Amino acid sequence: MDLKQTPTIGIFCALLLAGAHLTGQAQEPKRPPLRVPEVADNSAQLVPPGWRTDGELPKEGDLNGDGRPDAAFVISHGGVVAPGNGEFVVVKHVLVLALRGDDGKLHRSMVSDAAVLDGDEGGVFGDPFQDLSIERGAVVIMHYGGSRERWGFTHRYRSQNGQWTLIGLDIGYTDSTAPDNHFDQDINLSTGLVESSEKGDYGSRPGKSEISGSYYELEAPPVTRTPTIDGRIAEGEWPGYTVRLNEQGQIYRQRQLWHGANDLSAKLHAVWLGENLFLCAEVTDNEVTSSDAVRLLTRRGLIIKPGQSKMTAGKTGYVFEARYSLKSIARALKADDKYIVDNLEMVLDPSSVYGDSQGFQLPASIEVVDVDNSAAPKARSVLSTRLAGSPYPGAIRIFRKGTLVLVSDSEQ
């Protein structure tokens, strides 16, 4: 398998892909039926015959804000010699979430095979599943794997609007032969804020000094219906996450020209379908002019042009909607990441598992440019997902189905 990877984050993506690829080629062993009861008096009764709880006892805590103790645990099968043939059975992990009802019983809410990696998906390091816990009402799942190059990620899911939604994602990479070298991202998907730091590089190239900084990342879920690029927002057209640009610290240029959120602010949305990325900005602007703009830029400040766009002015600002070719974005970013086009191809391949767990990041910033007629000529304030003084540009991360919102994908 020819895996072209960027430094740091690319390496553990490659390891995860390789492990999942091998799993897909191996024949799935016959396992006991996975039928989790709909209702049970306790967690033990939710474990199907032939399966076991993995790790400590099922975790209990309030997962939906009703004050009652709910349950979260992982059930597993395998990891021992299969009776009769002497073969090792790969460990299968399945996430089970149950909510306690008014009747005091636990009601099955989620049974996900995809949320927890299996025992052969951790590379040489072994079973990558590390722990499951409940923190401040969120289900936290930790993975760690690799060999010389170690990777890890932590997913935080919360019950929101009847769905189990990803609200936090921590990604990390270390080199066991150079412990000081690392790459870390702490992503708050609810706000889009990312805290990142890194030191060193992958391969034989000279190491880098440590750098760190913050930026905003727009999370793009997959959709089944193309948004209409008409500068108007229809109900349900932009599902998922929103990045809000409405603070002084998000002014990237000419901070002195900004006079608060009513002067200039924005709510950003993104989705993707097929080979296209769709971007929407709901902009509050007290003086809309023909020079106002919403732009997608590379790390070097080059504008990436959309294939289609529309801006429609309203009473308090305007709505900007655009369609971009994902491949065109990747080609524009190739100057800073020579493998990004090849890696995007793997993400777009339905048969590939590349990026299933951590998504795929496009390091491009979104700028909202405000040019008022009342201001000095060419004077403009700029809101951006890239923060002044940070070594990182803003970003857009596209996720495959089943990562941002958990779905029950096991036989019931």
Buried (B, 14 or more C-beta within 10 A) or exposed (E): EEBBBBBBBBBBBBBBBBBBBEBEEEEEBEBEEBEBBEEBEEBEEBBBEEBEBBBEEBBBBBBBEEEBEBBBBBBBBBBEEEEEEEEEBBBBBBBBBBBBEEEEBBBBBBBBBBBBBBBBBBBEBBBBBBBBBBEEEBBBBBBBBBEEBBBBBBBBBBBEEEBBBBBBBBBBBBBEEEEEBBBBBBBBBBBBBBBBBBBBBBEEEEEEEEEEBBBBBBBBBBBEEEBEBEBEBEEEBBEBBBBBBBEEEBBBBBEEBBEEBEBBBBBBBBBBBEEBBBBBBBBBBBBBBEEBBBBBBBBEEEEBEBEEBBBEBBEEBBBBBBBBBBBBBBBBBBEEBEBBBBBBBBBBEEEBBBBBBBBBBBBBBBBBBBBBEEBEEEEBBBBBBBBEEBEBBBBBBBBBEBBBBBBBBBEE
